[in-house]
Amino acid sequence: MFFLHSRYNGTMKFSGKPLKGYGLILLANVTLSIVFLITKDVQPRMGLYPFLFYWFLCGSVYFLIAMFTGKGLKGYRIPRKWIPLTVLMGVFEVSGTFLFFYTIRLMNPAVASFYGNVSIVMTVVLGIIFLREHFTVLEAVGGFILGIGVVLMTYKSGHAVFIGFLLILLLSLFFSINTVLLRVTLQDVHPLTFSAYRTFLLFLTTSTVILFQSGAPLPSLPTFLEIAIGAFLGPFAGVLLLFSGLQYLEASKAALVRATNPLMVLIGSYLWLRQVPTRLQIVGGIITLIGIELLLWGRFKLERKNRVK
């Protein structure tokens, strides 16, 4: 859920209605920004694992309802030959998602969201290494500018922010590896199928952790409603909106829009949580945003050039 801008594996066909595509992806930005805010708001009141238990319980219920009212379970089946790889990808997903929620607990959600754009760089680099994709000068410039922004955000920001940045690097690596695996192998599996099973696996994992702890105390009704809304907006509605938008827009253009998500998180952090990053962190975050947009624009130009050929 954290890095949905990079999960497209090329199996969709877009219909040439860019305005509708931009609108849907902006809505996905809004829903996924709220995930950051609800997570930061609720976790301190419940603890990490009880929060995750109810979060993925609600998410699993939403996906089950979608399965039985849509294509049915057969429509979400993963071919037997891909099951071992899917299990491996599930391990990466669980590890990365747990690190994501812990990072939000550790630091300002806006700063974490700006750092999250590092995953795009990792995905591009892994694509160059393993998929032999080309690399443009504009992408290199964008990556360099992004690096400057990361240094500014981390400089004099304290131990917690530095640890949070290292954790985001690690979880970005997990998610980027999965992105490459999706591109290479799971061409005959719709991304929404993997999103559903990912949510089920996360619920099973958190349930197992809860069994070895003191259990998951029932939250108050307002807290549970907040979790239910967040789980609907994040792993369910956010995914659906994103991939619906990709039906009308190329993935590279969609990524340009998705990368602006930190700005929404920044505004929401101030309006909802009254938490504002330092001036240096805001300046660094904006620089990272400029860098990532240049990188993505370079990737878009390269893809367009390849299509013309």
C-alpha positions, 0 to 999 in steps of 0.5 A, a space after each residue: 500500500 505504501 508504494 502503490 505507484 510502482 506496482 503496475 506490471 503492464 497487464 492493463 490496457 489504457 483507453 486514452 481518457 487521461 483526465 479521468 485517469 488523473 482524477 482517479 489517481 488524485 483520489 487514490 492520493 487522497 485516500 492513501 494520505 489519510 492512511 498515514 494520518 489515521 495510522 499516526 493518530 491511532 497507533 499510540 492509543 492501541 499499540 502496534 500489533 493490536 492496531 495491525 490486527 484490526 486494520 488487516 481484519 477490516 481489510 480482509 473483510 473488504 476484499 472477501 466481500 469484493 471477491 464474492 460480489 465480483 468475479 468470485 474466488 476463481 477470478 482471484 486464483 493464482 496459477 500453481 506455478 507462481 505459488 512459491 514465488 508468491 509466498 516469497 513475495 509475501 514475505 517481502 510484503 509482510 516485512 516491508 509493511 510492518 516496517 512501514 507502520 513502525 516507521 510512521 509510529 517513529 516519526 512525522 508522517 509527512 517526513 516519512 512520506 517524502 522519504 518514501 519516494 526513495 522507493 521509486 529510485 530503487 525500482 528504477 535501479 533494480 530495473 536497470 540491473 535485472 531487466 536491462 532497462 535504459 537510464 537517461 541523463 534526466 533520471 540521473 539528475 533527478 536522482 542526484 537532486 533527490 539525494 540532496 533533499 534526503 540529506 537536508 531532511 536528515 541533517 540535524 533531524 535527530 536519531 529517530 529520523 535517521 533510524 526511520 530513514 534507514 528503515 524506509 530504505 530497507 522497506 523500499 528495497 523489499 517493495 522494489 524487489 517485489 515490483 521487479 518480480 511482478 514485472 518479470 513473472 506475474 504477467 498473467 496475474 492481475 495486480 489486484 489479486 496480489 493485493 488481496 492475498 497480501 492483505 490476507 497474509 498480513 492478517 494471518 501474520 498479525 493474528 499469529 503475533 497476537 496469539 503469542 502476546 496478550 491478545 488484541 483488546 477490543 478498541 473503543 467504537 470511535 477508534 474501531 470506526 477510525 481503523 475501519 475507515 482507514 483500512 477501507 481507504 488504504 489497502 482496498 479503495 486506494 488500490 482500486 482507485 489506482 488501478 482504475 486510473 491506470 486503465 486511462 493513463 500510462 503507468 509513467 504518467 500515473 507515477 508523476 501524479 502519485 509522487 506528489 502524495 507527500 504534499 497531501 500528507 504534509 497538509 493533512 499532518 498540519 490540519 489533523 495532527 497539528 504536526 509540522 516538520 522543521 523548515 529544513 525538513 520541508 525544504 528538503 522534502 520539496 527538493 526530493 519531490 522536484 528530484 523524483 518528478 525529474 526522474 519520473 519525467 525522464 522515465 516517461 520520455 524514455 518509455 515514449 521513445 521506445 514506443 515510437 521505435 
